[in-house]
Amino acid sequence: MGEKSVDGFDAADLGHVLFEVAFDAHLEGDGGRWATDAGTVEADADDLIGGDLDKLDVAAIGLDGGADEVDDLGDALEERGVGGGGCGATGRGLWGNLWEHSGDHMRAGATGRAEPGRGAGEGGRYKVVMMNKLIGCLAGWLVVAAVASGADPLADMGDSKAGDNKRLNAVDQAWAEVEAGTGDRAATRGALKKLVWTIGKPSDRVRVRAIEKLLADETAEGAADNVNLFRLRLPTETGWPVIELLANQAAIHKEDDAWKVLTAPFVRSYARSVPTPPDEDRPEKDALLALHPGKDVVEIAFGVFVDPEANGAGDGEFAEKARQGAWDLMGRLDPDGSRRGEILAANPEWENNPAVSELVAVRNAFGVVPVAGSELELAGRMLKRDGEVEARWWGEVTGAIAGLSEDQRRGLALRHIEPVRGAAKKRAAWVGMDRAGLLAELGTKLKGRKGWRATAGDSEWRKKGESLKDWEGQLAWGDVLTILVIDEAMREPVIVSELFAQALKDRADESTEYGGLLWAAENECAKVPSSRAEHGAFRVTLFEPRPTQRANDRTFIAPEAMFAADARAMAHYHFHVQIAANGEYASPGRGDFEFATSHGRSCLVLTSVRQGVMNVDYYQRGEVVIDLGEVRMK
């Protein structure tokens, strides 16, 4: 179970390692985010801040970044002797004058500090005037005081040990000097951009102020540099105040074509799933709709998928990140692929685009449109027919799919393709059944089996059960067939024996959890020991995490090699076997369901419930989980 950020963004950007994500064992209360082995955000360009940073090592935090370190402004003013006189304040000084005339909207409390009140009225309008006056006086005082003291605002704003107020004052002072003609514009912009790129310290409040000062630069060079900064910063930005500010600015500049290069960055930002706010209320959505009037977000994202570079993504791996982000976003907003199908039909010229041509090939061969970005990569591997095994598999798959009825094709997904092929070859009676027939067949097999349900970890959030009856209304024909094929594999003695051997190896290694792939023997997804090569119709292959991926004994980070081998596999699996009697964790958790949803795979979790016995749970996209019962070591 990896570290979880405050508002739902996991550690920074996954970089080019697109598929090293965690299954969550949920032995601690956090459970619900993937673990990654990336803890920093990379700089996307060498000249990011004018060349004064060779390397950015920015610690990842949540969207809010925790509580700001805020000193009361009244105290700050009093400490510096700002009161009556110079700014036109009388009696109790400017602060007191502000309170006295601001009516019920803000009032001085028993402690002498400003407290929120009710109603604004005339006093509220006066408060605004006085606040503007206060800000003007404060800015002027800062410049005079700083010059008199010989303070260096660029050093102060970059001082990581300084509090927010000091850094905010330094930002204001530095830009005031630029506007007064006494400050170095290039050096000041460089220092401000460094603040924008640094997450966690300073707070988002300071970073927002830095952006506001950069936006105040009315030179043509400054405006162009700002857009480039935002283009590079947005894809990995985790601070909601910063995202909201940039989204508002995009709406303000919607008539300026230069700002359209933020399309791909906003799509990548929007592609990251967070608990709050909901997709409908995301600021990125508002920015995209403002920049592209007359289009919906799925259409905009599809445009990024087709031509990421033209939409500001950059080239190379950054273009690929934008493509995957665009497809991930479309997967959330268009879960059944129907809108994407309409867009493809309306733009036949896109079918010649290399990225789109694979989609068309998969749609034509399987009648399936990949939902999530990870499925795009899976589809590309499925299409390869370079070797003898791949060519044979392709012929068997396309033949099996071609024989399906319209009802059987309904809800078909990439995760169903291999089970359909395998069943057509070895269980033709199943392929001949309709959905009701398959449900009856599966129900008969599961009847009387002992199941286990998690009672610890993050299990309480999921109220629905794990029986076939609980979920049969949400299962497509392909889902039921897939469960039948997987269940048959899990009852094969050689598979059970191998899984117990892997589970013992997992329990002995306290640095990580283990997992792997389930596949049909003839598909040769991976190499297996020769001693087991001739036994049974199925195989299970263990994929041990690399040393850098070993987060803890409650997390399995699937290595890239595991994804590279799964084009012809039936399911991903992982273990919950930290102790022999681990039944209270015998269910997939939030992170596991997120994995299934994000990658579109059929998944299994095997939990040790007592010595020599494991429980098997099948789970898939949509938080569907079916308890397949116990398997026993022979």
C-alpha positions as CSV (number, residue, x, y, z in Angstrom):
1,M,0.0,0.0,0.0
2,G,1.9,3.0,-1.2
3,E,2.0,6.5,0.2
4,K,-1.2,8.4,-0.4
5,S,-1.3,12.0,-1.2
6,V,-3.7,14.3,0.7
7,D,-6.2,14.8,-2.1
8,G,-5.8,11.7,-4.2
9,F,-2.9,12.4,-6.5
10,D,-0.2,9.8,-6.0
11,A,3.5,10.5,-6.0
12,A,4.3,12.9,-8.8
13,D,4.3,11.7,-12.5
14,L,4.9,8.1,-13.4
15,G,7.4,9.2,-16.1
16,H,8.0,6.8,-18.8
17,V,7.4,3.8,-16.6
18,L,3.7,3.6,-17.5
19,F,2.9,0.3,-16.0
20,E,4.7,-0.1,-12.6
21,V,1.7,0.2,-10.4
22,A,0.7,-1.4,-7.2
23,F,-1.8,-4.0,-6.0
24,D,-2.8,-2.9,-2.5
25,A,-2.8,-5.6,0.2
26,H,-4.7,-3.3,2.5
27,L,-3.1,-4.4,5.8
28,E,-3.1,-0.8,6.9
29,G,-5.9,1.7,6.9
30,D,-4.8,3.9,4.0
31,G,-5.6,1.6,1.1
32,G,-6.9,3.2,-2.0
33,R,-4.1,4.5,-4.1
34,W,-1.4,2.8,-6.1
35,A,2.1,2.8,-5.0
36,T,4.8,4.0,-7.4
37,D,8.5,4.0,-7.1
38,A,8.6,7.6,-8.4
39,G,9.0,10.2,-5.7
40,T,10.0,13.2,-7.8
41,V,8.7,15.3,-10.7
42,E,11.0,15.7,-13.6
43,A,11.7,18.9,-15.4
44,D,10.4,18.7,-19.0
45,A,12.9,21.1,-20.5
46,D,16.5,22.1,-19.9
47,D,15.8,25.8,-20.2
48,L,12.9,25.5,-17.8
49,I,13.9,28.5,-15.7
50,G,16.6,30.0,-17.8
51,G,19.1,27.3,-17.3
52,D,19.8,28.0,-13.6
53,L,18.5,24.5,-12.6
54,D,20.2,21.5,-14.0
55,K,17.9,19.1,-12.2
56,L,14.6,19.4,-10.5
57,D,14.0,17.1,-7.5
58,V,10.6,18.0,-6.4
59,A,9.0,16.0,-3.6
60,A,5.4,14.9,-4.4
61,I,2.6,15.9,-2.1
62,G,-1.2,16.1,-2.2
63,L,-3.3,18.6,-4.1
64,D,-3.6,20.9,-1.1
65,G,-0.1,20.4,0.1
66,G,-1.2,20.5,3.8
67,A,-1.9,23.6,5.8
68,D,-0.2,26.8,4.9
69,E,2.1,28.3,7.4
70,V,0.2,31.6,7.9
71,D,1.1,34.3,10.3
72,D,-1.6,36.8,11.1
73,L,-1.2,39.9,8.8
74,G,-2.2,42.2,11.6
75,D,0.6,40.9,13.8
76,A,3.0,41.2,11.0
77,L,2.1,44.8,10.5
78,E,2.2,45.7,14.2
79,E,5.7,44.1,14.5
80,R,6.9,46.3,11.7
81,G,5.3,49.5,13.2
82,V,2.7,50.0,10.5
83,G,-0.1,51.9,12.1
84,G,-1.5,55.4,12.1
85,G,-0.1,58.2,10.0
86,G,1.7,57.3,6.8
87,C,-1.2,55.5,5.0
88,G,-4.0,57.7,6.2
89,A,-5.1,55.5,9.1
90,T,-6.1,57.1,12.3
91,G,-6.8,56.2,15.9
92,R,-6.0,52.5,16.2
93,G,-4.0,52.5,13.0
94,L,-5.0,51.2,9.5
95,W,-6.0,47.8,10.8
96,G,-8.3,49.3,13.4
97,N,-9.8,51.7,10.9
98,L,-10.5,48.8,8.6
99,W,-12.3,46.9,11.3
100,E,-14.2,49.9,12.5
101,H,-15.8,50.6,9.1
102,S,-16.3,47.2,7.7
103,G,-19.7,46.5,9.2
104,D,-20.8,43.0,10.0
105,H,-19.0,41.3,7.2
106,M,-15.8,41.3,9.3
107,R,-15.5,42.3,12.9
108,A,-12.8,42.3,15.6
109,G,-13.3,39.4,17.9
110,A,-12.7,39.1,21.5
111,T,-9.0,38.3,20.8
112,G,-8.7,41.5,18.8
113,R,-8.3,39.6,15.5
114,A,-10.6,39.9,12.5
115,E,-13.4,37.3,12.5
116,P,-16.0,36.6,9.8
117,G,-19.4,38.2,10.3
118,R,-22.7,38.3,8.5
119,G,-23.7,40.7,5.7
120,A,-21.7,43.3,3.9
121,G,-23.8,46.3,3.2
122,E,-22.1,49.7,2.9
123,G,-19.5,48.6,5.4
124,G,-18.5,45.7,3.2
125,R,-17.9,48.0,0.3
126,Y,-15.9,50.3,2.5
127,K,-13.9,47.3,3.7
128,V,-12.9,46.5,0.1
129,V,-11.7,50.1,-0.5
130,M,-9.7,50.1,2.7
131,M,-8.3,46.7,2.0
132,N,-7.0,47.9,-1.4
133,K,-5.5,50.9,0.4
134,L,-3.9,48.6,2.9
135,I,-2.4,46.4,0.2
136,G,-1.0,49.5,-1.6
137,C,0.5,50.9,1.5
138,L,2.0,47.5,2.4
139,A,3.6,47.0,-1.0
140,G,5.1,50.5,-0.8
141,W,6.4,50.0,2.7
142,L,7.9,46.6,1.7
143,V,10.0,48.2,-1.0
144,V,11.2,51.1,1.1
145,A,11.9,48.9,4.1
146,A,13.8,46.4,2.0
147,V,15.9,48.9,0.2
148,A,16.8,50.6,3.5
149,S,17.7,47.3,5.1
150,G,19.6,45.9,2.1
151,A,17.4,42.8,1.9
152,D,17.8,40.5,-1.1
153,P,14.3,39.6,-2.2
154,L,15.4,36.9,-4.6
155,A,17.4,35.2,-1.8
156,D,14.4,35.5,0.6
157,M,11.9,34.1,-1.8
158,G,14.1,31.1,-2.4
159,D,14.8,30.5,1.3
160,S,13.1,27.2,2.1
161,K,13.4,27.8,5.8
162,A,11.5,31.1,5.6
163,G,7.8,31.3,6.5
164,D,5.1,32.1,3.9
165,N,4.8,35.8,4.9
166,K,8.5,36.4,4.4
167,R,8.5,34.7,1.0
168,L,5.3,36.4,-0.1
169,N,6.8,39.8,0.8
170,A,9.9,38.9,-1.1
171,V,7.9,38.0,-4.2
172,D,6.1,41.3,-4.0
173,Q,9.2,43.3,-3.4
174,A,11.2,41.6,-6.2
175,W,8.5,42.3,-8.8
176,A,8.0,45.8,-7.5
177,E,11.7,46.5,-8.1
178,V,11.3,45.1,-11.7
179,E,8.4,47.4,-12.4
180,A,10.3,50.3,-10.9
181,G,13.2,49.6,-13.2
182,T,15.7,48.7,-10.4
183,G,15.3,44.9,-10.5
184,D,16.7,42.4,-13.0
185,R,13.7,41.1,-14.9
186,A,15.4,37.9,-16.2
187,A,16.8,37.0,-12.8
188,T,13.5,37.7,-11.0
189,R,11.5,35.7,-13.5
190,G,14.0,32.8,-13.0
191,A,13.5,32.9,-9.3
192,L,9.7,33.1,-9.6
193,K,9.7,30.1,-12.0
194,K,11.7,28.1,-9.6
195,L,9.1,28.7,-6.9
196,V,6.4,27.5,-9.4
197,W,8.3,24.3,-9.9
198,T,8.9,23.6,-6.2
199,I,6.1,21.6,-4.6
200,G,5.5,21.4,-0.8
201,K,7.7,24.2,0.4
202,P,6.8,26.9,-0.4
203,S,3.1,26.5,0.0
204,D,0.7,26.8,-2.9
205,R,-0.1,30.3,-1.6
206,V,3.4,31.4,-2.4
207,R,3.4,29.6,-5.7
208,V,0.2,31.2,-6.8
209,R,1.6,34.6,-5.9
210,A,4.7,33.8,-8.0
211,I,2.5,33.0,-11.0
212,E,0.4,36.1,-10.5
213,K,3.6,38.2,-10.7
214,L,4.8,36.4,-13.8
215,L,1.4,37.1,-15.4
216,A,1.9,40.8,-14.6
217,D,4.8,40.8,-17.1
218,E,3.4,42.5,-20.2
219,T,6.4,42.0,-22.4
220,A,6.0,39.8,-25.4
221,E,8.9,37.6,-24.3
222,G,7.4,37.3,-20.8
223,A,4.0,36.3,-22.1
224,A,5.4,33.6,-24.3
225,D,7.7,32.3,-21.6
226,N,4.7,32.1,-19.2
227,V,2.7,29.9,-21.6
228,N,5.7,27.6,-22.0
229,L,6.1,27.4,-18.3
230,F,2.4,26.5,-17.8
231,R,2.6,24.0,-20.6
232,L,5.5,22.2,-18.8
233,R,4.2,22.5,-15.3
234,L,0.5,21.5,-15.7
235,P,0.9,17.7,-16.5
236,T,2.5,17.0,-13.1
237,E,1.0,19.8,-11.1
238,T,-0.6,18.6,-7.8
239,G,-1.8,21.9,-6.2
240,W,-5.4,22.7,-6.7
241,P,-4.9,26.4,-6.2
242,V,-2.3,26.4,-9.0
243,I,-4.5,24.3,-11.3
244,E,-7.5,26.6,-10.7
245,L,-5.5,29.7,-11.3
246,L,-4.2,28.4,-14.6
247,A,-7.6,27.2,-15.7
248,N,-9.1,30.6,-15.0
249,Q,-6.3,32.2,-16.9
250,A,-6.9,29.9,-19.9
251,A,-10.6,31.0,-19.9
252,I,-9.4,34.7,-19.8
253,H,-7.1,34.1,-22.7
254,K,-9.4,31.8,-24.7
255,E,-9.2,34.1,-27.7
256,D,-5.4,34.0,-27.7
257,D,-4.3,31.0,-29.9
258,A,-1.0,30.9,-28.1
259,W,-2.8,29.5,-25.0
260,K,-4.2,26.5,-27.0
261,V,-0.9,24.7,-26.5
262,L,-2.2,24.1,-22.9
263,T,-4.7,21.7,-24.3
264,A,-2.6,18.5,-23.9
265,P,-1.3,19.6,-20.5
266,F,-4.8,20.2,-19.2
267,V,-5.9,16.9,-20.6
268,R,-3.0,15.1,-18.9
269,S,-3.9,16.9,-15.6
270,Y,-7.6,16.0,-16.0
271,A,-6.7,12.4,-16.8
272,R,-5.5,11.8,-13.2
273,S,-8.4,10.4,-11.2
274,V,-9.0,12.0,-7.7
275,P,-11.7,11.5,-5.1
276,T,-12.7,15.1,-5.2
277,P,-13.7,17.2,-7.0
278,P,-15.9,15.1,-9.2
279,D,-15.1,15.1,-12.9
280,E,-18.0,17.5,-13.7
281,D,-16.5,20.1,-11.4
282,R,-12.8,19.8,-12.4
283,P,-11.2,23.1,-13.3
284,E,-9.4,21.5,-16.2
285,K,-12.8,20.8,-17.8
286,D,-13.7,24.4,-17.7
287,A,-10.3,25.4,-19.2
288,L,-10.6,22.9,-22.1
289,L,-14.2,23.9,-22.9
290,A,-13.1,27.6,-22.9
291,L,-10.2,26.9,-25.2
292,H,-12.3,24.9,-27.6
293,P,-15.8,26.3,-27.8
294,G,-18.3,24.0,-29.6
295,K,-16.5,20.8,-28.6
296,D,-17.1,18.4,-25.7
297,V,-14.2,17.1,-23.6
298,V,-14.1,13.7,-25.2
299,E,-13.7,15.3,-28.7
300,I,-11.0,17.6,-27.4
301,A,-9.2,14.7,-25.8
302,F,-9.5,12.6,-28.9
303,G,-7.8,15.5,-30.8
304,V,-4.9,15.3,-28.3
305,F,-4.7,11.5,-28.8
306,V,-4.5,11.9,-32.6
307,D,-2.0,14.8,-32.6
308,P,-0.5,15.4,-29.2
309,E,2.3,17.6,-30.5
310,A,-0.1,20.1,-32.2
311,N,-1.9,20.4,-28.8
312,G,1.2,21.3,-26.8
313,A,2.4,17.9,-25.5
314,G,5.9,18.1,-26.8
315,D,7.5,15.2,-28.8
316,G,8.8,11.7,-28.0
317,E,7.8,10.2,-24.6
318,F,5.9,13.4,-23.7
319,A,3.6,12.9,-26.8
320,E,3.1,9.3,-25.7
321,K,2.2,10.4,-22.2
322,A,-0.3,12.8,-23.6
323,R,-1.8,10.1,-25.8
324,Q,-2.2,7.7,-22.9
325,G,-3.6,10.5,-20.6
326,A,-6.1,11.4,-23.3
327,W,-7.3,7.9,-23.6
328,D,-7.4,7.4,-19.8
329,L,-9.6,10.6,-19.6
330,M,-11.9,9.4,-22.4
331,G,-12.1,6.0,-20.6
332,R,-13.6,7.8,-17.6
333,L,-15.9,10.1,-19.5
334,D,-16.9,7.6,-22.2
335,P,-16.8,4.3,-20.4
336,D,-18.5,2.2,-23.1
337,G,-16.5,3.8,-26.0
338,S,-19.7,4.9,-27.8
339,R,-18.7,8.6,-28.1
340,R,-15.3,7.6,-29.4
341,G,-16.9,5.4,-32.0
342,E,-19.0,8.4,-33.1
343,I,-15.9,10.6,-33.3
344,L,-14.0,8.0,-35.3
345,A,-16.9,7.6,-37.7
346,A,-17.1,11.4,-38.2
347,N,-13.4,11.7,-38.9
348,P,-12.5,8.9,-41.4
349,E,-9.3,10.7,-42.3
350,W,-8.0,9.9,-38.8
351,E,-7.9,6.2,-39.7
352,N,-4.6,6.7,-41.5
353,N,-3.0,8.2,-38.3
354,P,-0.6,5.6,-36.9
355,A,-2.2,5.8,-33.4
356,V,-5.7,5.5,-34.7
357,S,-5.0,2.7,-37.2
358,E,-4.4,0.3,-34.3
359,L,-7.8,1.3,-32.8
360,V,-9.4,0.6,-36.1
361,A,-7.7,-2.7,-36.5
362,V,-8.8,-3.8,-33.0
363,R,-12.3,-2.7,-33.6
364,N,-12.5,-4.5,-36.9
365,A,-11.0,-7.7,-35.5
366,F,-12.7,-7.9,-32.1
367,G,-15.5,-5.4,-32.3
368,V,-13.9,-3.8,-29.2
369,V,-12.7,-0.2,-28.5
370,P,-10.1,-0.1,-25.7
371,V,-11.4,1.9,-22.8
372,A,-8.3,2.9,-20.7
373,G,-4.9,4.1,-21.8
374,S,-3.2,0.9,-20.6
375,E,-5.5,-1.1,-22.9
376,L,-4.2,0.8,-25.9
377,E,-0.8,-0.6,-25.2
378,L,-2.3,-4.1,-24.7
379,A,-4.2,-3.8,-28.0
380,G,-1.0,-3.0,-29.8
381,R,0.7,-6.1,-28.5
382,M,-2.3,-8.2,-29.4
383,L,-2.1,-7.1,-33.0
384,K,1.5,-8.4,-33.4
385,R,1.8,-11.5,-35.5
386,D,5.5,-11.7,-36.0
387,G,6.2,-15.2,-34.6
388,E,4.6,-18.6,-35.1
389,V,2.8,-18.5,-31.7
390,E,1.4,-15.0,-32.3
391,A,0.2,-15.9,-35.8
392,R,-1.5,-19.1,-34.6
393,W,-3.1,-17.2,-31.7
394,W,-4.4,-14.5,-33.9
395,G,-6.0,-16.9,-36.3
396,E,-7.7,-18.7,-33.4
397,V,-8.9,-15.5,-31.8
398,T,-10.3,-13.9,-34.9
399,G,-12.1,-17.1,-35.8
400,A,-13.6,-17.5,-32.3
401,I,-14.8,-13.8,-32.2
402,A,-16.3,-14.0,-35.7
403,G,-18.5,-16.9,-34.5
404,L,-20.1,-14.9,-31.6
405,S,-23.7,-13.7,-31.8
406,E,-24.7,-10.0,-31.4
407,D,-25.9,-10.7,-27.8
408,Q,-22.6,-12.4,-27.0
409,R,-20.6,-9.5,-28.3
410,R,-22.5,-7.0,-26.1
411,G,-20.1,-5.7,-23.5
412,L,-17.1,-7.5,-25.0
413,A,-13.7,-6.1,-23.8
414,L,-10.1,-6.9,-24.4
415,R,-9.8,-8.9,-21.2
416,H,-12.4,-11.4,-22.7
417,I,-10.5,-12.1,-25.9
418,E,-8.1,-14.9,-24.7
419,P,-10.8,-16.7,-22.6
420,V,-13.1,-16.7,-25.7
421,R,-10.3,-18.2,-27.7
422,G,-9.5,-20.8,-25.1
423,A,-13.1,-21.8,-24.5
424,A,-13.8,-22.0,-28.3
425,K,-10.9,-24.5,-28.6
426,K,-11.5,-26.6,-25.5
427,R,-15.0,-25.8,-24.1
428,A,-17.1,-25.3,-27.2
429,A,-20.3,-26.0,-25.3
430,W,-19.7,-22.9,-23.2
431,V,-19.3,-20.7,-26.3
432,G,-22.6,-22.1,-27.6
433,M,-24.5,-20.9,-24.5
434,D,-26.2,-17.6,-24.0
435,R,-25.6,-15.4,-21.0
436,A,-28.3,-17.1,-18.9
437,G,-26.9,-20.5,-19.7
438,L,-23.4,-19.5,-18.6
439,L,-24.7,-18.0,-15.4
440,A,-26.5,-21.3,-14.6
441,E,-23.3,-23.2,-15.4
442,L,-21.2,-21.0,-13.1
443,G,-23.8,-21.0,-10.4
444,T,-23.7,-24.8,-10.3
445,K,-19.9,-24.8,-10.0
446,L,-19.8,-22.3,-7.2
447,K,-22.7,-23.8,-5.2
448,G,-21.5,-25.1,-1.8
449,R,-18.0,-23.6,-1.9
450,K,-16.8,-21.9,1.3
451,G,-16.0,-18.2,0.8
452,W,-14.2,-15.6,2.8
453,R,-15.0,-11.9,3.1
454,A,-12.5,-9.3,4.4
455,T,-13.3,-7.7,7.8
456,A,-10.2,-5.5,8.2
457,G,-8.3,-2.9,6.2
458,D,-10.5,-0.8,3.9
459,S,-13.2,-3.4,3.4
460,E,-15.9,-1.4,5.2
461,W,-16.5,1.0,2.3
462,R,-17.8,-1.8,0.1
463,K,-21.2,-2.9,1.2
464,K,-22.1,-5.3,-1.6
465,G,-21.4,-9.0,-1.3
466,E,-19.1,-11.3,-3.3
467,S,-21.5,-13.9,-4.5
468,L,-22.6,-14.5,-8.1
469,K,-26.1,-13.5,-7.1
470,D,-24.8,-10.1,-5.9
471,W,-23.3,-9.3,-9.3
472,E,-25.0,-11.3,-12.0
473,G,-26.9,-8.2,-13.2
474,Q,-23.7,-6.4,-14.0
475,L,-21.9,-9.3,-15.8
476,A,-21.7,-9.4,-19.5
477,W,-21.6,-12.7,-21.5
478,G,-17.8,-12.3,-21.8
479,D,-17.4,-11.7,-18.0
480,V,-19.2,-15.0,-17.1
481,L,-17.3,-17.0,-19.7
482,T,-14.0,-15.5,-18.4
483,I,-14.8,-16.4,-14.8
484,L,-15.7,-20.0,-15.9
485,V,-12.3,-20.4,-17.8
486,I,-10.3,-18.9,-14.9
487,D,-12.1,-21.0,-12.3
488,E,-11.3,-24.2,-14.3
489,A,-7.6,-23.2,-14.3
490,M,-7.7,-22.6,-10.6
491,R,-8.9,-26.1,-10.0
492,E,-6.0,-27.7,-11.9
493,P,-3.7,-29.5,-9.4
494,V,-0.5,-28.4,-11.0
495,I,-1.6,-24.7,-10.9
496,V,-2.7,-25.0,-7.3
497,S,0.7,-26.6,-6.4
498,E,2.6,-23.9,-8.2
499,L,0.6,-21.1,-6.5
500,F,1.3,-22.5,-3.1
501,A,5.0,-22.6,-3.8
502,Q,4.9,-19.0,-4.9
503,A,2.8,-18.0,-1.8
504,L,5.5,-19.5,0.5
505,K,8.2,-17.6,-1.4
506,D,6.1,-14.4,-0.9
507,R,5.6,-15.0,2.8
508,A,9.4,-15.5,3.3
509,D,10.1,-12.2,1.6
510,E,9.0,-9.3,3.8
511,S,10.2,-6.6,1.4
512,T,7.2,-6.9,-1.0
513,E,4.2,-8.9,-2.1
514,Y,4.4,-11.2,-5.2
515,G,2.1,-11.6,-8.2
516,G,2.0,-12.9,-11.7
517,L,0.1,-14.0,-14.8
518,L,-2.3,-16.9,-15.5
519,W,-2.2,-18.2,-19.1
520,A,-3.0,-21.1,-21.3
521,A,0.0,-23.4,-21.9
522,E,0.0,-23.2,-25.7
523,N,0.3,-19.4,-25.6
524,E,3.9,-19.4,-24.3
525,C,3.5,-16.1,-22.5
526,A,6.6,-16.7,-20.5
527,K,9.2,-19.4,-19.8
528,V,8.5,-22.0,-17.2
529,P,10.8,-24.6,-15.6
530,S,11.1,-27.7,-17.8
531,S,10.0,-29.9,-14.9
532,R,6.5,-28.4,-15.2
533,A,6.4,-27.6,-18.9
534,E,4.5,-30.8,-19.8
535,H,1.8,-30.7,-17.2
536,G,-1.7,-29.3,-17.4
537,A,-3.5,-27.0,-19.8
538,F,-2.6,-23.8,-17.9
539,R,0.5,-22.0,-16.5
540,V,1.1,-19.4,-13.8
541,T,4.2,-17.2,-13.9
542,L,5.6,-15.3,-11.0
543,F,7.0,-11.8,-11.6
544,E,9.1,-10.6,-8.7
545,P,9.3,-6.8,-8.3
546,R,12.7,-5.3,-8.9
547,P,14.7,-4.0,-5.9
548,T,13.5,-0.4,-6.4
549,Q,9.9,-1.6,-6.5
550,R,9.9,-3.3,-3.2
551,A,7.8,-0.8,-1.2
552,N,6.8,-3.0,1.7
553,D,5.3,-6.4,2.6
554,R,1.8,-5.1,1.8
555,T,2.3,-3.9,-1.7
556,F,2.9,-5.6,-5.1
557,I,4.2,-3.3,-7.8
558,A,3.7,-5.1,-11.1
559,P,6.9,-4.8,-13.1
560,E,6.9,-3.7,-16.7
561,A,7.9,-7.2,-17.8
562,M,4.6,-8.5,-16.5
563,F,2.6,-6.2,-18.7
564,A,4.9,-6.9,-21.6
565,A,4.0,-10.6,-21.3
566,D,0.2,-10.3,-20.8
567,A,-1.1,-9.9,-24.4
568,R,-2.3,-13.6,-24.5
569,A,-2.8,-14.0,-20.7
570,M,-6.1,-14.6,-19.0
571,A,-5.6,-12.8,-15.7
572,H,-3.3,-10.9,-13.3
573,Y,-3.0,-12.2,-9.8
574,H,-1.3,-11.3,-6.5
575,F,-1.1,-12.7,-3.0
576,H,-2.3,-11.7,0.5
577,V,-0.2,-14.3,2.4
578,Q,1.7,-12.3,5.1
579,I,0.5,-14.9,7.7
580,A,-1.2,-18.3,7.4
581,A,-4.4,-17.1,9.0
582,N,-5.0,-13.9,7.0
583,G,-8.7,-14.4,6.3
584,E,-9.7,-10.9,7.6
585,Y,-8.0,-9.5,4.5
586,A,-9.5,-12.0,2.0
587,S,-10.9,-9.5,-0.5
588,P,-9.6,-7.0,-3.1
589,G,-9.4,-3.4,-1.7
590,R,-9.7,0.0,-3.2
591,G,-6.3,0.0,-4.8
592,D,-7.0,-3.4,-6.4
593,F,-10.2,-2.2,-7.9
594,E,-8.5,0.9,-9.2
595,F,-5.9,-1.3,-10.9
596,A,-8.6,-3.4,-12.6
597,T,-10.4,-0.3,-13.7
598,S,-7.3,1.6,-14.9
599,H,-5.9,-1.4,-16.8
600,G,-9.0,-3.2,-17.9
601,R,-7.6,-6.6,-16.8
602,S,-9.3,-9.6,-15.1
603,C,-7.7,-10.0,-11.7
604,L,-7.3,-12.5,-8.9
605,V,-6.3,-12.1,-5.3
606,L,-5.2,-15.2,-3.4
607,T,-5.4,-15.0,0.4
608,S,-4.0,-17.4,2.9
609,V,-6.9,-18.2,5.3
610,R,-5.3,-21.1,7.2
611,Q,-2.4,-23.4,6.9
612,G,-2.5,-25.1,3.4
613,V,-5.6,-23.2,2.3
614,M,-6.0,-20.1,0.2
615,N,-9.2,-18.2,-0.8
616,V,-9.6,-17.0,-4.4
617,D,-11.4,-13.8,-5.4
618,Y,-12.0,-12.7,-9.0
619,Y,-12.5,-9.0,-9.6
620,Q,-12.8,-6.7,-12.5
621,R,-13.7,-3.1,-13.6
622,G,-16.8,-1.8,-11.9
623,E,-15.8,-3.1,-8.4
624,V,-17.2,-6.5,-9.3
625,V,-15.9,-9.3,-7.1
626,I,-16.9,-12.9,-7.2
627,D,-15.6,-15.3,-4.5
628,L,-14.4,-18.5,-6.2
629,G,-13.9,-20.3,-2.9
630,E,-11.0,-22.1,-1.4
631,V,-8.1,-24.0,-3.0
632,R,-6.1,-26.5,-0.9
633,M,-2.5,-27.6,-1.1
634,K,-2.3,-31.3,-1.9
